[in-house]
């Protein structure tokens, strides 16, 4: 019991220290620092808005052995089949990427990742997939298993550079 209470107190101290650091850094006049902080805050908000699973849960969703989930998921990442992020120091995967009934990653994910321009970060792709679209009447991530070709076509339209003339 004492260990749990102590652990909770340590977490509070760490959280308070992080807030203090962010506030002191935010007062800086350094524009590069401000831009980096803004990117970090935006990335944090994007991650907070997506349901995530850890490596063991991802293996379970895929029907794969959880004996070494890190190596198993690393193979999926290396094949560029799935988006991976770090949340609280651990690997995290957006849940929408998984076709739970089919026990696989939605095939459209590999195509989207392959199409992603070098100028797009994984966070930008995640944000694009998780915001509502009027033309779909839904969040694109929710349509991966139902309208994969339409989602891919929408992404192809999104990444085409604007032409003026």
N, C-alpha and C positions, 0 to 999 in steps of 0.2 A: 504494500500500500504506500509506504514511504517513497519507494522508488518511483511509482507512478506520479505522486504529487510533485516530487522533485523534478522529474522529467517535464511535467507540465509547466513548472515555474521556469525552467531553463528555456523552454520554447517561447515563453512570454518575453523573457529577457532578450533573446535573439531577435524576435520580431520587433521589439521596441528599438533595438540597436539598428536594425535595418532601416526602420522609418527615420531614425535620427540621421543616418548616413545619407539617405535619399534627400532629406530636407536640407542638409548642409551642402550637398552637391548641387542641388537645384538653385541655390543662391549664387552660384558661380556665373561670371560673365563670359565664360568660355563657350563660344557658339558650337564648337565641335562636341564638347561635353554635353551641352544641352540637347543637341541632335541625337547623340548616343542614348541619353536618358529617355528622350521621347520615343526612340525606337524600342528600347527595352520595355517601356511602359505599354506601348502598343502591342508588342509581342505577348506580354503578360496578359493583356485583356483578350487577345485573340485566343490564347491557350485556355483561358478561364471560361470562354464561351463554348468550348467543344468538350464533349464527353470523351474521356481518354481511358485507355486500358494499358496496363503494364505488360511486360514481356511474357510473364507466365499466363496472364489472362488472354493475351493474343494467341499464344500457342493453343490454349484450350478452345478458343473460338474457331481456330483452324483445324482442330482435331489432330494436332501434332503433339509429339512427346514434350513434356515439360521438364525432362531430365536436365536439359541445358538450354533454357529459353533464350539466353543471351546469344548463343551461337546460332540457334534456329532462326531467330528474328534477324540477326546480322546477315544471314544468307538472303533473306527476303529484301533487306535494305540494299545489299550489294547488287541485287538484280534490278533494283529501282522499281519494285512492285508496290512500295508502301511508303507513306510519309512517316517520319520519326522525329520526335521532338524530345527535349529534355525538360521535365517538369519536376521541381523539387529534387534535382540531382539524379533523377532516374529516367530511363527511356520510357517514352509515352507515345501511344499511337491513337489517333482519332478513331473512335468507334465506328463512325460512318463508313470507313473503308472496308469493313468486314461484311461479307454476305453470310450472315449467321446461319441461315437455313442451308446454304450450300457449303458451309465450312470452308470458305475460301476468301481471298481478298477480291473485291470487285475487279474484274478484268479492266474496267475503264480506268482504274487508278494508274496502272502501268502506262497506259496510253497518255493520260494527262501529264504524268511526270516526264515522259519522253518528249512531249510537246512543249513543256515549260521552257520559255526562253531563259537564257543565261542571266538576263536582267531581273528575272523574277526569283524571289527567295521562296523557300518552302512555306514560310509564314504568309507570303502574299497569296500563294495558291490556296492555302488553308482558309485565309480570309475570303477569297473569292468563292470558294465552295460553301462557306458557311453563312453567307449573307443572302437574304431573300431576293428573289428575282421576279419581277412582274410577269415576264413572258412565260415563266414556269408556274407561277402562283405558289411557289414554295422555295425553300432553300435548296440549292443545287445538290448538296450532299445527300439529301433525302431522295433524290431522283436517280442516283447512280445505278441502282439495281433495276429500275423500271424503264428509264429513258436514257440509257448510257450513251447511245449515239447522239441524241439531242444535246446532252451535257457536253460531250466532246466537241460537237459542232459549235456550241455557244462559246466554248473555250477558244476554239480556233478563231472565231470572230473577235473575241476579246484581245487576243495577242497580236492581231494584224495591226501594224503601225498605221496611225492616222495619215491620210494623204490629203494634202491641201493643193488647191490649184484651180 
